[in-house]
Amino acid sequence: MGRFVNPDNSAFQVALNSKIYVDKTGLIAYTNSVLDTTDAYICNSRPRRFGKSYAANMLAAYYSKGADSEKMFSGLEISKDVNFKKHLNKYDLIHIDIQWFLANCVEADNVVDFVTNSVLGELRAIYPEALPPEVSRLPDALSRIKDRTGQKFIVIIDEWDVLIRDAATDNKAQDDYITFLRGLFKGTEPTKYIQLAYL
């Protein structure tokens, strides 16, 4: 269980602890239905205060190998689904919040390197035999791990568009970030290591 790789379910527990909780676990039935398909690349661009972060935390709690969430989801809509236990806490999952990374960088130009180094550090701890020291990019790491283990990844990126909004005049930060996203999700190789992407 890490901060970004295979996180626990504590962020979703906060939502469940709230006085007002609206069950949106029907989304999980949909994401289960598109796992490992061409529809498994989901970009949610709803307006602010729509519950996008809440949904990201819910998906992370459901899929992450770093959590034991059966009790948490029992009684919710998804627990009635025939595939509920089939996918529950079965996946290597990467959950990052770009807003958090930006807030912890002096310059927006450093966000991609900060994300990459943070996630690679955790992946190296979990899969040291799959990641030699020369691996320095996240797409290469995910490809090597999938090749070694056969396990695909679920990638959840919250506040995915914050650099586009908040660093609109920083061409280098924008170019680096778009290159990072393309490397993770575009082309043939990512289809080999991505089970689901939710931005």
Summary of the structure (lengths in Angstrom):
residues: 199
radius of gyration: 16.6
end to end distance: 21.4
largest distance: 48.8
contacts: 586
relative contact order: 0.17
helix: 54%
strand: 11%
